[in-house]
Amino acid sequence: MRPQVVIVATLLLNASLFAVNLTVALLSGSRAVLSQAIYTVTDLVGSAFLLWGLYLSRRAADYDRPFGHGRERFFWAFVSIVVTFTVAGLLALTVGFEQIVSPEKITHIGYGLIVVGGTVLASIAGIYVTLRELRHSRETLASLLASANQGLKSIFYQDLVAIVGAIAAFIGLLIVYRTGDDAVDGLTAVVEGMILFAAGVVLSAESREYLVGRALQPADTRAILSIVERDPRVAKVRDVHSMLIGPEDALLALRINFQDGLTTDQIEQAIDQVTAAIRQARPSVHHVVIEPES
């Protein structure tokens, strides 16, 4: 999958949405539309963080980072989630409560309805770009959501939350138009803020395990063990440890008891061939350390 395509498409969509939402929010005074503008600008900043993290992660390994810079993507994905969801949610809650406590007259409701409808369409377009890239790389949405690619997952959830928030804003503006109760606009902004904040908390908690260090999925570990144990020179795998050091980069450490009678040269050859077999079956396992046990 080409993450830069998804991220750049999100940047362009959010830049356009922010300009339109902010213009209509200032024109109409709607806090619901203003919440949409807040979300799109924080989404824009969050996508920029993801792009920056992708750039940093591609730097070559060095003395301080011998296994590369893949975890930059985990860190910047976490920052993006906090900014896009948590900060945006708190700001939306703030402006929503202000409108509930001191309602201001909402005008140009028709423009507001049009722009939130456009937000739904733009978010659907963003989801389409993600799904197209998944098809291009012969992946599925289920595999993406189960993967360690927090950045692309957060973009997908951003689009989903944007659709839900825009629908809430659309309903709120319709109620204001029908009833003339401007406080409903503030209540809608509060609902949008709560959705954003809740999504931010859930995604931030999921990001934690990648930041502190997470092993490969048990199914992947079992598949690797089956490959190693099929080698006739391997008597038993005594220990296995793994850690994700990037969305498509993992470190694997094995302690293997080889068959008796093998010479040093034969053990070295076995280690090289086992390592090659692992990397062929699991290309994401870039770093393999095998410790032979006598």
LUMKOLVEX-831019 format. One line per field, with one value per residue (C-alpha): residue number from 1; residue in three letters; x, y, z negated. Coordinates in steps of 0.02 Angstrom, whole numbers, plus 50000, padded with zeros to 5 digits. Layout:
N
nr: [NUM;...]
rest: [ala;...]
px: [X;...]
py: [Y;...]
pz: [Z;...]
***
This chain:
294
nr: [1;2;3;4;5;6;7;8;9;10;11;12;13;14;15;16;17;18;19;20;21;22;23;24;25;26;27;28;29;30;31;32;33;34;35;36;37;38;39;40;41;42;43;44;45;46;47;48;49;50;51;52;53;54;55;56;57;58;59;60;61;62;63;64;65;66;67;68;69;70;71;72;73;74;75;76;77;78;79;80;81;82;83;84;85;86;87;88;89;90;91;92;93;94;95;96;97;98;99;100;101;102;103;104;105;106;107;108;109;110;111;112;113;114;115;116;117;118;119;120;121;122;123;124;125;126;127;128;129;130;131;132;133;134;135;136;137;138;139;140;141;142;143;144;145;146;147;148;149;150;151;152;153;154;155;156;157;158;159;160;161;162;163;164;165;166;167;168;169;170;171;172;173;174;175;176;177;178;179;180;181;182;183;184;185;186;187;188;189;190;191;192;193;194;195;196;197;198;199;200;201;202;203;204;205;206;207;208;209;210;211;212;213;214;215;216;217;218;219;220;221;222;223;224;225;226;227;228;229;230;231;232;233;234;235;236;237;238;239;240;241;242;243;244;245;246;247;248;249;250;251;252;253;254;255;256;257;258;259;260;261;262;263;264;265;266;267;268;269;270;271;272;273;274;275;276;277;278;279;280;281;282;283;284;285;286;287;288;289;290;291;292;293;294]
rest: [met;arg;pro;gln;val;val;ile;val;ala;thr;leu;leu;leu;asn;ala;ser;leu;phe;ala;val;asn;leu;thr;val;ala;leu;leu;ser;gly;ser;arg;ala;val;leu;ser;gln;ala;ile;tyr;thr;val;thr;asp;leu;val;gly;ser;ala;phe;leu;leu;trp;gly;leu;tyr;leu;ser;arg;arg;ala;ala;asp;tyr;asp;arg;pro;phe;gly;his;gly;arg;glu;arg;phe;phe;trp;ala;phe;val;ser;ile;val;val;thr;phe;thr;val;ala;gly;leu;leu;ala;leu;thr;val;gly;phe;glu;gln;ile;val;ser;pro;glu;lys;ile;thr;his;ile;gly;tyr;gly;leu;ile;val;val;gly;gly;thr;val;leu;ala;ser;ile;ala;gly;ile;tyr;val;thr;leu;arg;glu;leu;arg;his;ser;arg;glu;thr;leu;ala;ser;leu;leu;ala;ser;ala;asn;gln;gly;leu;lys;ser;ile;phe;tyr;gln;asp;leu;val;ala;ile;val;gly;ala;ile;ala;ala;phe;ile;gly;leu;leu;ile;val;tyr;arg;thr;gly;asp;asp;ala;val;asp;gly;leu;thr;ala;val;val;glu;gly;met;ile;leu;phe;ala;ala;gly;val;val;leu;ser;ala;glu;ser;arg;glu;tyr;leu;val;gly;arg;ala;leu;gln;pro;ala;asp;thr;arg;ala;ile;leu;ser;ile;val;glu;arg;asp;pro;arg;val;ala;lys;val;arg;asp;val;his;ser;met;leu;ile;gly;pro;glu;asp;ala;leu;leu;ala;leu;arg;ile;asn;phe;gln;asp;gly;leu;thr;thr;asp;gln;ile;glu;gln;ala;ile;asp;gln;val;thr;ala;ala;ile;arg;gln;ala;arg;pro;ser;val;his;his;val;val;ile;glu;pro;glu;ser]
px: [50000;50060;50032;50093;49950;49819;49900;49921;49741;49683;49786;49709;49531;49548;49626;49475;49351;49429;49418;49235;49181;49267;49191;49015;49042;49092;48949;48813;48877;48841;48942;48905;48987;49127;49157;49174;49302;49398;49399;49458;49602;49659;49639;49747;49882;49870;49893;50046;50117;50086;50176;50322;50330;50330;50477;50575;50544;50629;50797;50936;50989;51131;51234;51097;50957;51036;50865;50809;50682;50521;50449;50441;50278;50206;50253;50188;50030;49999;50029;49911;49775;49790;49781;49647;49527;49563;49609;49472;49346;49388;49377;49210;49143;49199;49114;48960;48937;48959;48816;48705;48737;48727;48640;48682;48568;48606;48590;48619;48566;48551;48738;48772;48670;48761;48934;48902;48830;48989;49091;49002;49041;49224;49243;49168;49295;49434;49372;49367;49551;49597;49498;49573;49748;49704;49646;49805;49911;49794;49748;49579;49503;49502;49690;49720;49618;49709;49880;50003;49981;49909;49928;49822;49697;49677;49645;49508;49429;49446;49338;49210;49200;49188;49036;48952;48990;48928;48766;48743;48775;48652;48515;48553;48542;48378;48307;48365;48284;48120;48110;48215;48300;48481;48538;48514;48661;48770;48705;48752;48929;48938;48884;49018;49147;49101;49116;49287;49351;49290;49373;49534;49538;49510;49640;49767;49750;49778;49933;50010;50055;50151;50246;50300;50339;50223;50264;50208;50032;50026;49970;50122;50237;50164;50185;50368;50399;50326;50446;50596;50549;50527;50715;50791;50942;50833;50802;50696;50662;50697;50642;50566;50549;50486;50448;50370;50488;50377;50210;50299;50457;50487;50632;50637;50757;50765;50862;50877;50942;51019;51043;51195;51346;51335;51499;51516;51510;51352;51267;51314;51242;51084;51063;51081;50955;50829;50844;50815;50662;50586;50612;50540;50382;50368;50447;50405;50529;50681;50790;50821;50939;50970;51067;51121;51109;51225]
py: [50000;50177;50274;50437;50434;50417;50550;50678;50650;50680;50839;50910;50864;50937;51098;51125;51075;51189;51341;51308;51260;51409;51531;51465;51456;51640;51688;51591;51590;51403;51314;51147;51206;51286;51116;51043;51178;51140;50956;50981;51096;50976;50834;50936;50959;50776;50720;50832;50744;50575;50632;50696;50531;50434;50540;50516;50328;50307;50369;50241;50151;50233;50209;50274;50183;50019;49944;50097;50234;50138;50180;50363;50317;50250;50409;50531;50428;50448;50636;50645;50551;50665;50823;50763;50685;50735;50918;50942;50858;50972;51128;51072;51040;51214;51308;51198;51235;51421;51415;51318;51441;51599;51557;51668;51685;51563;51633;51567;51392;51339;51369;51269;51122;51125;51128;50986;50886;50923;50863;50695;50679;50729;50602;50466;50515;50496;50321;50280;50329;50216;50069;50096;50090;49931;49850;49911;49821;49670;49700;49708;49832;49697;49671;49858;49873;49722;49789;49898;50040;50164;50311;50242;50169;50340;50419;50291;50325;50512;50496;50389;50511;50657;50575;50543;50720;50798;50699;50759;50939;50920;50857;50995;51132;51061;51067;51247;51290;51207;51264;51422;51355;51412;51316;51154;51209;51211;51041;50973;51040;50954;50789;50809;50847;50694;50582;50654;50642;50462;50410;50495;50403;50233;50259;50333;50181;50068;50167;50143;49961;50003;50143;50038;49886;49752;49576;49499;49428;49250;49181;49259;49189;49014;49023;49073;48933;48805;48865;48852;48683;48607;48624;48450;48528;48610;48500;48625;48811;48849;49031;49162;49350;49480;49666;49781;49923;49994;49959;49848;49811;49682;49614;49426;49340;49150;49030;48866;48697;48621;48435;48355;48322;48480;48571;48758;48789;48684;48780;48946;48885;48827;48997;49086;48973;48981;49171;49176;49063;49174;49333;49254;49199;49357;49504;49623;49531;49631;49590;49410;49362;49176;49113;48930;48825;48679]
pz: [50000;50039;49878;49953;50080;49943;49834;49974;50032;49852;49841;50000;49951;49776;49838;49951;49816;49687;49800;49843;49666;49586;49712;49683;49494;49488;49604;49513;49334;49324;49189;49273;49434;49332;49251;49425;49467;49307;49347;49526;49476;49339;49465;49584;49452;49403;49584;49596;49442;49526;49683;49578;49484;49648;49709;49548;49545;49713;49653;49656;49497;49403;49245;49130;49223;49283;49326;49424;49388;49418;49246;49298;49384;49221;49127;49258;49282;49094;49105;49254;49159;49007;49113;49235;49111;48931;48957;49088;48974;48827;48936;49009;48833;48780;48923;48906;48721;48755;48881;48759;48617;48724;48888;49036;49186;49327;49503;49679;49625;49807;49832;49675;49737;49904;49826;49704;49848;49944;49795;49804;49989;49965;49823;49933;50066;49936;49892;50078;50096;49950;50020;50193;50121;50027;50189;50276;50146;50142;49960;49875;49755;49621;49642;49627;49467;49393;49443;49349;49474;49350;49467;49608;49485;49404;49575;49609;49439;49468;49623;49531;49385;49506;49588;49421;49361;49522;49512;49332;49388;49532;49415;49289;49420;49484;49306;49287;49453;49402;49221;49215;49057;49080;48926;49025;49132;48976;48923;49095;49075;48904;48983;49117;48983;48881;49036;49076;48898;48877;49040;48986;48819;48902;49038;48917;48804;48955;49003;48831;48858;49016;48931;48783;48893;48959;49018;49181;49185;49113;49282;49366;49232;49252;49440;49420;49296;49416;49551;49435;49363;49537;49563;49528;49444;49310;49157;49061;49048;48866;48862;48975;48950;49071;49076;49204;49245;49381;49467;49594;49497;49360;49258;49222;49100;49092;48982;49077;49025;49182;49211;49132;49241;49347;49375;49347;49534;49551;49409;49490;49655;49568;49483;49651;49736;49595;49594;49782;49766;49631;49733;49889;49796;49691;49786;49643;49529;49583;49432;49380;49239;49211;49061;49077;48920;48890]
***
